[in-house]
Amino acid sequence: MTNESAQTKTDYVWQPLAMLESGYYPAAICLTKSNQLFAATWNPVAKTGYLQRWSVSQSKWLPVVGLYFKSQINQMCCDTLGNIYLVGDTNALGNYVISIYNATNGWSFVDNGYKVPINYICCDTNNNVYVTGNFIDTNNNFSVMQYNLGQNKWTQLTGSGFNQPLSGLCLNPSNTLFALEVALNQEVSISYWNGQKWFSFTSPNMQTATGIGCDNSGNVFFNSSSSIWSYNLLLKQYTDLKAPIQTFSGTVVFTNFFYIDNILYFSISGYTDTGATACYVWVYSNNTWTDITPSNINENNNAVIYDIACYTGKSHNIILGTNLNKAYDGKQLIH
């Protein structure tokens, strides 16, 4: 494993938000509009998990009762109404549903009859939810579905022509939806939904993309084997952001993007030549990349960063979901 460019760590202070019970870790995280932190936790030995909420006043995780998972939940999102959406086979019976938690109304469930995994979920600012997975439409293409809780209505975003399960979804603040597809021949394409139909674009730089992110200026971000790129929909222009990205001798297992207030966060986790894993976190601001990886996270030879979230109105305060017995709360020191 190599680091292509030496960088100086910026002044981020990381606070571990440790789980009360050993063996559990926060596999997926999200922050509500009021900045309440929730995590879908999982214990791989006990094969059980549940939703937990971080109490700032008590400085500890509190269980959200009413639902226990029998399989790991890797995806969740929050809408503007305070609803929390989780996707997965919560009962380990091969029935994949959307589980919805609301602090006032408790738990509810949306079952669209999926017998194959729902892999990704995201929420827009109009309280629509988008999911994709291993399910196909009437044309035998893999599809993206939109669900509106208020109307209790499913809508298929038709005409995609996706031939493989998607490898990522993201929404920009204007509610433009982006989807990442990796074909069997490893050709990578990114598509976006303009509210009526899908448009796609490809580039040789995208051949090793494993994640996507987007901003409110028409840019979509993706990683290559040696850097991070942006593509501007209006200018139809690619830009190499010259990220000093880590390369791994083994497989990249997770990549995450999070964009807020002109700041781009990126995490990557993968296998080293010893068979262990390592993970890193970078921040891009003012045309500069800075390594902000927690200093002790790679003391564990199997560390993986599953998820990134950021507090509303606090662009220099992020949360990491990991496979360790803790989340990480990172704050930049302002001098």
C-alpha positions as CSV (number, residue, x, y, z in Angstrom):
1,M,0.0,0.0,0.0
2,T,1.4,3.4,-0.9
3,N,0.5,7.0,-0.3
4,E,1.2,9.0,-3.5
5,S,1.7,12.3,-1.9
6,A,2.9,13.3,1.6
7,Q,0.5,15.5,3.4
8,T,0.3,17.2,6.8
9,K,-2.6,16.3,9.0
10,T,-4.8,19.2,9.8
11,D,-6.0,20.0,13.3
12,Y,-9.0,17.6,13.7
13,V,-9.7,16.3,17.1
14,W,-11.4,12.9,17.2
15,Q,-13.7,11.8,20.0
16,P,-14.6,8.1,20.1
17,L,-18.3,7.5,20.7
18,A,-18.0,4.1,22.2
19,M,-20.8,1.5,22.2
20,L,-21.9,0.4,25.7
21,E,-22.0,-3.2,24.7
22,S,-18.9,-5.0,23.4
23,G,-19.0,-6.6,20.0
24,Y,-21.4,-4.0,18.5
25,Y,-20.4,-1.4,15.9
26,P,-22.1,1.4,14.0
27,A,-22.4,0.0,10.4
28,A,-24.6,2.8,9.2
29,I,-25.1,6.3,10.6
30,C,-27.3,9.4,9.9
31,L,-28.0,12.8,11.4
32,T,-31.5,14.2,11.5
33,K,-32.2,17.9,10.6
34,S,-32.0,18.7,14.3
35,N,-28.5,17.0,14.4
36,Q,-29.5,13.9,16.4
37,L,-27.1,11.1,15.6
38,F,-28.5,7.6,15.0
39,A,-26.6,4.4,14.2
40,A,-27.7,1.0,12.9
41,T,-25.5,-1.2,15.0
42,W,-24.5,-4.8,14.5
43,N,-22.8,-7.6,16.4
44,P,-21.4,-10.2,13.9
45,V,-20.8,-12.8,16.6
46,A,-24.3,-12.6,18.2
47,K,-25.8,-11.9,14.7
48,T,-28.1,-9.2,16.1
49,G,-28.3,-5.5,16.0
50,Y,-30.6,-2.5,16.7
51,L,-30.9,1.2,16.2
52,Q,-29.2,3.4,18.7
53,R,-29.2,7.2,19.4
54,W,-26.3,9.2,20.7
55,S,-27.3,11.2,23.7
56,V,-25.2,14.4,23.9
57,S,-26.4,15.2,27.5
58,Q,-25.5,11.7,28.7
59,S,-22.5,11.1,26.4
60,K,-23.6,7.6,25.6
61,W,-25.6,5.5,23.1
62,L,-29.2,4.8,24.0
63,P,-31.2,1.9,22.4
64,V,-34.2,2.6,20.2
65,V,-36.6,-0.3,21.2
66,G,-39.0,-2.1,19.0
67,L,-36.9,-3.6,16.3
68,Y,-33.9,-5.9,16.4
69,F,-32.0,-6.8,13.2
70,K,-31.0,-10.3,12.3
71,S,-28.7,-9.2,9.5
72,Q,-26.4,-6.2,9.2
73,I,-27.9,-2.9,8.0
74,N,-25.4,-1.0,5.8
75,Q,-27.7,1.8,4.6
76,M,-29.9,4.4,6.2
77,C,-30.9,8.0,5.6
78,C,-33.0,10.7,7.3
79,D,-35.6,13.0,5.8
80,T,-36.5,16.6,6.7
81,L,-39.4,15.4,8.9
82,G,-37.2,13.5,11.3
83,N,-38.0,10.0,9.8
84,I,-35.2,7.5,9.7
85,Y,-35.1,4.9,6.9
86,L,-33.2,1.7,7.1
87,V,-33.1,-1.0,4.4
88,G,-32.3,-4.7,4.8
89,D,-33.5,-8.1,5.6
90,T,-34.1,-7.3,9.3
91,N,-35.5,-10.8,10.1
92,A,-33.0,-12.7,8.0
93,L,-35.9,-14.4,6.2
94,G,-35.1,-13.2,2.7
95,N,-37.7,-10.4,2.8
96,Y,-36.1,-7.0,2.2
97,V,-38.1,-4.0,3.5
98,I,-37.7,-0.3,4.5
99,S,-38.0,0.1,8.2
100,I,-39.0,3.6,9.3
101,Y,-38.5,5.1,12.7
102,N,-40.0,8.3,14.0
103,A,-39.5,9.5,17.6
104,T,-43.2,10.3,17.9
105,N,-44.8,7.5,16.0
106,G,-42.3,4.7,16.6
107,W,-41.7,2.0,13.9
108,S,-43.4,1.4,10.7
109,F,-42.5,-0.8,7.7
110,V,-42.8,-0.6,3.9
111,D,-42.8,-3.9,2.1
112,N,-42.7,-3.8,-1.7
113,G,-42.2,-7.5,-2.0
114,Y,-38.4,-7.5,-2.5
115,K,-36.9,-11.0,-2.1
116,V,-33.4,-9.8,-3.1
117,P,-31.2,-7.2,-1.4
118,I,-31.8,-3.5,-1.3
119,N,-28.3,-2.2,-1.5
120,Y,-28.6,1.6,-1.4
121,I,-31.0,4.3,0.0
122,C,-31.0,8.1,0.0
123,C,-33.5,10.8,1.0
124,D,-34.2,14.0,-0.8
125,T,-35.3,17.4,0.6
126,N,-38.9,16.7,-0.5
127,N,-39.1,13.6,1.7
128,N,-38.9,11.2,-1.1
129,V,-36.8,8.0,-0.6
130,Y,-34.8,6.3,-3.4
131,V,-33.7,2.7,-3.3
132,T,-31.9,0.3,-5.6
133,G,-30.7,-3.2,-5.3
134,N,-30.7,-6.6,-7.0
135,F,-34.3,-6.3,-8.2
136,I,-35.2,-5.8,-11.9
137,D,-38.0,-4.1,-13.8
138,T,-40.4,-5.5,-16.5
139,N,-37.6,-4.9,-19.1
140,N,-35.2,-7.1,-17.1
141,N,-33.1,-4.0,-16.2
142,F,-32.0,-3.2,-12.7
143,S,-34.0,-0.3,-11.5
144,V,-34.3,2.6,-9.0
145,M,-37.5,3.0,-7.1
146,Q,-38.9,6.2,-5.4
147,Y,-41.1,6.0,-2.4
148,N,-43.1,8.8,-0.9
149,L,-44.1,8.2,2.7
150,G,-46.9,10.8,2.8
151,Q,-48.6,9.3,-0.3
152,N,-47.5,5.8,0.5
153,K,-46.6,5.5,-3.1
154,W,-43.9,3.7,-5.1
155,T,-42.7,5.1,-8.5
156,Q,-40.2,3.4,-10.8
157,L,-37.7,5.7,-12.4
158,T,-38.0,4.1,-15.8
159,G,-35.7,4.0,-18.9
160,S,-32.4,3.5,-17.1
161,G,-31.2,0.4,-19.0
162,F,-29.0,-0.6,-16.1
163,N,-27.6,-4.1,-16.8
164,Q,-26.0,-4.6,-13.4
165,P,-26.9,-3.8,-9.7
166,L,-25.9,-0.3,-9.0
167,S,-22.7,0.5,-7.0
168,G,-23.9,3.7,-5.5
169,L,-26.5,6.5,-5.3
170,C,-26.2,10.1,-4.3
171,L,-28.5,13.2,-4.3
172,N,-27.4,16.8,-4.5
173,P,-29.1,19.6,-2.6
174,S,-31.3,20.3,-5.7
175,N,-32.5,16.7,-5.6
176,T,-30.8,15.5,-8.8
177,L,-30.2,11.8,-8.3
178,F,-27.0,10.1,-9.5
179,A,-26.3,6.4,-9.9
180,L,-23.0,4.5,-10.4
181,E,-23.0,1.3,-12.5
182,V,-20.1,-1.1,-12.9
183,A,-20.6,-3.5,-15.8
184,L,-19.3,-7.1,-16.0
185,N,-16.4,-5.9,-18.2
186,Q,-15.6,-3.3,-15.4
187,E,-16.8,-0.4,-17.6
188,V,-18.1,2.3,-15.3
189,S,-20.9,4.8,-16.1
190,I,-22.6,7.4,-14.1
191,S,-26.3,8.3,-14.8
192,Y,-28.5,11.1,-13.4
193,W,-32.2,11.5,-13.2
194,N,-33.5,14.9,-14.2
195,G,-37.0,14.2,-12.9
196,Q,-38.3,12.7,-16.2
197,K,-35.6,10.5,-17.6
198,W,-32.0,9.2,-17.2
199,F,-28.9,10.5,-18.8
200,S,-25.5,8.8,-18.7
201,F,-21.8,9.6,-19.2
202,T,-18.6,7.6,-19.2
203,S,-14.9,8.3,-19.1
204,P,-11.7,6.2,-19.1
205,N,-10.9,7.9,-15.7
206,M,-13.9,6.1,-14.2
207,Q,-12.7,2.5,-14.9
208,T,-12.0,1.9,-11.2
209,A,-14.7,4.1,-9.6
210,T,-16.2,2.5,-6.4
211,G,-18.1,5.5,-5.1
212,I,-19.8,8.8,-6.0
213,G,-20.7,12.1,-4.4
214,C,-22.2,15.3,-5.6
215,D,-22.5,19.0,-4.8
216,N,-25.0,21.8,-5.6
217,S,-23.1,23.2,-8.6
218,G,-23.7,20.4,-11.0
219,N,-20.6,18.4,-10.1
220,V,-20.4,14.7,-9.4
221,F,-17.3,13.2,-7.8
222,F,-15.8,9.8,-8.3
223,N,-12.6,8.0,-7.4
224,S,-10.1,6.5,-9.8
225,S,-7.1,4.2,-8.9
226,S,-4.9,7.2,-8.2
227,S,-7.0,10.3,-7.8
228,I,-10.5,11.8,-7.4
229,W,-12.3,13.4,-10.3
230,S,-15.2,15.8,-10.8
231,Y,-17.6,16.0,-13.8
232,N,-19.6,19.2,-14.3
233,L,-23.0,18.5,-16.0
234,L,-23.3,22.0,-17.3
235,L,-19.8,22.4,-18.7
236,K,-19.5,18.6,-19.6
237,Q,-16.0,18.8,-18.3
238,Y,-13.8,16.5,-16.2
239,T,-11.4,17.9,-13.6
240,D,-8.7,15.9,-11.9
241,L,-8.8,17.1,-8.2
242,K,-5.3,15.6,-7.8
243,A,-6.1,13.7,-4.6
244,P,-3.2,11.8,-3.0
245,I,-5.4,8.8,-2.8
246,Q,-4.1,5.6,-1.1
247,T,-3.8,2.5,-3.3
248,F,-4.2,-1.0,-1.9
249,S,-2.6,-4.3,-3.0
250,G,-5.9,-5.9,-2.4
251,T,-9.6,-5.0,-2.9
252,V,-11.0,-1.6,-2.0
253,V,-14.0,-2.6,0.2
254,F,-15.6,0.8,1.0
255,T,-15.5,4.3,-0.3
256,N,-17.6,7.2,0.9
257,F,-18.1,10.8,-0.2
258,F,-19.8,13.6,1.7
259,Y,-20.2,17.1,0.4
260,I,-21.3,20.1,2.5
261,D,-20.7,23.9,2.3
262,N,-17.9,23.7,-0.3
263,I,-16.1,20.9,1.6
264,L,-15.7,17.4,0.2
265,Y,-15.0,14.5,2.6
266,F,-13.7,11.2,1.3
267,S,-13.0,7.9,3.0
268,I,-11.5,4.7,1.6
269,S,-10.9,1.3,3.2
270,G,-9.2,-1.7,1.6
271,Y,-7.0,-4.8,2.0
272,T,-3.2,-4.5,2.3
273,D,-0.6,-7.0,1.1
274,T,-0.7,-8.7,4.5
275,G,-4.5,-9.4,4.3
276,A,-5.3,-6.8,6.9
277,T,-7.4,-3.7,6.2
278,A,-6.6,-0.1,6.5
279,C,-8.7,3.1,6.2
280,Y,-8.2,6.8,5.6
281,V,-10.2,10.0,5.6
282,W,-9.4,13.1,3.5
283,V,-11.0,16.5,3.3
284,Y,-10.9,18.8,0.2
285,S,-11.3,22.5,0.8
286,N,-9.8,25.6,-1.0
287,N,-8.3,23.3,-3.6
288,T,-6.3,21.5,-1.0
289,W,-6.4,17.8,0.2
290,T,-5.6,17.1,3.8
291,D,-5.4,13.8,5.6
292,I,-7.6,13.8,8.7
293,T,-7.5,10.1,9.4
294,P,-8.0,9.4,13.2
295,S,-4.4,8.7,14.4
296,N,-5.2,5.4,16.1
297,I,-7.9,3.9,13.9
298,N,-5.4,1.7,12.0
299,E,-4.0,0.2,15.2
300,N,-6.8,-2.4,14.5
301,N,-5.7,-4.5,11.6
302,N,-9.2,-5.0,10.4
303,A,-10.5,-1.4,10.6
304,V,-13.1,-0.3,8.0
305,I,-15.0,3.0,7.7
306,Y,-18.5,2.2,6.6
307,D,-20.1,5.6,6.5
308,I,-19.6,9.4,6.8
309,A,-22.2,12.0,8.0
310,C,-21.9,15.7,8.9
311,Y,-23.8,17.9,11.3
312,T,-26.1,20.5,9.7
313,G,-24.6,23.9,9.9
314,K,-21.3,22.4,11.2
315,S,-19.3,21.6,8.0
316,H,-16.1,21.0,10.0
317,N,-17.7,18.4,12.3
318,I,-18.1,14.9,10.8
319,I,-19.0,11.5,12.1
320,L,-17.5,8.2,11.0
321,G,-19.3,4.8,11.2
322,T,-16.8,2.0,11.5
323,N,-16.6,-1.7,12.2
324,L,-14.9,-1.0,15.5
325,N,-16.8,-0.7,18.8
326,K,-17.3,3.0,18.3
327,A,-18.1,5.9,16.0
328,Y,-15.7,8.8,15.6
329,D,-16.7,12.4,16.1
330,G,-14.2,14.7,14.4
331,K,-14.1,18.5,14.9
332,Q,-11.6,20.8,13.3
333,L,-9.8,23.2,15.6
334,I,-10.3,26.8,14.6
335,H,-7.2,28.9,15.5
